[in-house]
């Protein structure tokens, strides 16, 4: 999180020695490089800025290359640019010089591609940012990330006849409080079957359930821009969003790994190995 002599690339890419599966793992919200300009201009301290970060998810996925899968992970945080939003989800309440905001409810709530707020609706800035600054963030971070992701999916589909994107996020424990006894620890989002075949989602659900974790589908998170843009089950391109309860591996107040981190990290390695094995087999579409 400290400033580096030169800004990092938009993402890191960890590839296996030999690609053995159609699965690609992605972590678009775990970036932890906070540019000095953001910290200086924000009314929030660094811990408050990090509240919308999927902290440590990239570390939980780091074993993917060992099982033949590629991992792409953002280096810049969601508070800088949100890779799970369309690049036209621009907020006129934040960005000077643009006309009307994108009409969607996410932008109205301050959660556009350049966010106006972090978790809890806390404003990041005192005023607006320049349009050129917003475009620079999109050109330097958003567009390179999505170009790479699209290329990875195309390569996987070419090699295996299918592509499976596992888009991994974390969710605050408080987001699950309203669910009571039905509270899941893992939420799988497939946009109600629009972004992945149900047989694939069922297999992934079984992987987590076998580890003793309560799983729900599409409630309270069904998937956002990435699942919507890239999921094309009829073309054998599948996207499943995975939300992990942060309390399983981190202290949410301190934004630090908790005493269960190593145990959960090992659990995730087992999960990754099994999902990679699923992606090494041809998808059965006829049953859908």
N, C-alpha and C positions, 0 to 999 in steps of 0.2 A: 504494500500500500504506500510505501515511500516513493517519492519522485525519483525517477531514473534519469540518467544523463540524456538518453534518447527515448522518446515514447515507444512503447512496444508495438508489435504488430497487432492487428485486430483480434487474432485468435492464435491458439496453439493447435498443432495437428500432430497427434501421436498415431503412427501407423504400425501395423504388425510386420514382422519379417516376411510372413507369407499370409496373404489374405485368404481366410478359410471360411468366411461366412458372408452372407448378404447384409448383415447387421452393421449399422453405424450408430455409435453413441454420440450424443451432443449435450453440451451444457452451456446454454446461451446466457445464463444469468449468474454464473459464479465468478465472473471477472472481478478482480480486486485492485486494479490499477486506477486510482482516483487522481486525475490530473490536478496539478496545483491550482490551476485556474478555477476548477470546480470547488475545491476546498476554500479558496479565498473568497469566492463570490457567494457561497451558500450561507444561509442563516443557520444551518444545522452543523453540528459537530460530526466528526467522522463516524462515530458509532451510530448516530441517527441516520446518516447517509447510507450506512451499510444495512439498515433494517430491511431494505428491499432486495438485498443481495442473497442469492442462493449459495451462501458460504459453504465451502468445502465439498460441494457436489463434484467438482472436477477431481478432487482427491479420491472420492468414493468410486469414481469410474476409471481410475488410472490403470487398472489391471486389464482393461479391454484388449489392448494389443497382444497380451499374452495368450488370448483365446481367439486370435485371428481377426479381430475387429478394429476399426479405426475410431479414434476419439477426437472430436473437434470441440474445443472449449474456448469461450470468449475470454479475453483479457481485460476488457473495459467493463465497468459495472452497468447494471440496469439504470442507475441514476444518471448516467451519461448518455446512453442510447439504449433503447429497448429492442433487442433483436427479435422479440416475439410480437412485434407490431409491424404493420405495413409501413413502408416509407412515406406513404401519403397521409398517415394518421398524425397530422400536424395540428398544433394547438395555438390558436390565435391569442389566447389569454397568456401565453408564454413567449411566443415568437413574434417579434416586431416585424412589421412589413408584409405579413401574409394577410390574405383576405379573410374569408370565413374558415373556421376550423372544419376538419373532417367531421361529418355529422354523427359519428358513432358515440355510444355511451362511454366508452373507455376514455376517449379524448375529453369529453365533457367532465369526467371525473378527475382529469389531470394526468391520466395514464396513457398519453400518446407515445409516439416513437421517441420523442424527446420529452421525458416526463417532467411535469410541473410539481409533482408531489412524490413522497415516498410513503412507506407503510403508515397507516393511521391518518392519511390525508394531510401530512405535514408538508407545507410549502418548502421547496428547495431554495428558491431565490426571493429577493425582495421585489424585483421588478422583472422586466422582460430581457430576453437575449436577442441578439441580432440574427436576422435570417441567414446571413452568410455563415454564422457560427453553427447554426443547425445543419446547414448543407454540408459544412466541413465534416461534422460528426458522421453524417450519413455516408459521405464519400470515403472517409477514412476507416470507418468501422462497420457500419451496417452493410454496405454494398460488398465489400470484400468477404465478409462472413457468409452472406447468402450466395455469392458466386461460388465460393468453395463448397458450401453445402450442396448446392445444385450439382456441382461437378462430381462430388462423392456419390450422390444418389445415382447419377447417370452411369458412373463407372461400375457401381455395384450391380445395377440392372443389366448392363452389358455383359458382365462376367458371369452372373448367376441366373439371369432371367427374372430376377426379382430384386427389390431393395426394401430394407426395413430400417426405418429411422426410429431410434429410441431417444426421445427428447426428454431429458431429465431435469426436474425442478425440485425445489423444496417448499414446503408450506408451513406457515406459522401455526403452532398448536392452537392458538386462539381461533383460527379459521375453522376449526373442527368442533369447537365447543358446543355449537347449536345442534349437533347431530346426536348428542347424548350417548345412549347405549349402542347406537349404530356407528359410533365413531371409528373411521378407518385409520390405519397408519400409512396406507398406500392408496393413492387414487390414480386409476388408469383412465386417461382421456382419449377417446377415439371419435369424438364428435358424433356420438350415438351411431356408430357404424359407418360414418362417412369417410373416415381417414384410414381405416384398416379393416381387414376381414375379421369377423367375430371369432373364428377359430384361432387366429393368432393371438387375439386379446385374451381368449380363454386360457391358452397355454401360458401366457405371461402371468395371468392371475394365479394359475396353479403353482408357478414357480415361487411367488411370494407367499402364497398360502402354505406351501410346504415348509416354509421357514417360520411359520407361526404368526404371520402378520395378517391383520384384518385388512381386506381389500374392498374398495368400492369402484364402480365404473361411472364416470361422468358426473359424479356428485361428491363434492361441490365444484369440481373443475373438469370441464369436458374437452379442453384444448382451445388454443387461440390461433394466432396467425400462422404459425409454423405447421400445425396439423392441417389447417384449412388450405394453405398454399401447396403443400407437398404431398399430402395424402391422396393417392389415386388408386384405390384398390383394384379397379377394373383393369388398370395397366400393370398390376402387380407391384405397385409402389405403395408401401404401407407406413403410416406414421402413428406411433403410440406415444402419448405424453404420459410421463410418470411423475407424480408428485409424492414426495417423501416427507413424512412428519419430522420436522427439525428436532423435536425432543428426543428422537431416537439416537442422535449422535452429537448434539451440540447444546451448549448453554446459550439459549436465545437472547438473554439479557446482555451477556458479556461478548457474544459472538465468538466463542471459543469452542474447540472440541471438548466434549464432556468425557466422563470416565468410561462411557460405553462406546466411544468412537472406534477403538481398535476392534471390538467385538462386532460392531455393525459393519465396519469396513470389510471384515472377513466374510460376513453374511453377504454383502454386496458382491464380493468376488465370486461366491458360489452362484448367485443370481446371474451375474454377467456370463459365467461359463455356460449355464444352461440356456440362456437366451441366445448366445452365440451358436450353440448346438441346434437350436430350433431354426435359426437362420441359415444353417448349412444344409437344410433339407428343402426340397421343392415345396412351395405352398400349394395346398389343395384348395383350389378356388371353386371347384364344381359343387362342393357341399354348401356353399354360401347362398 
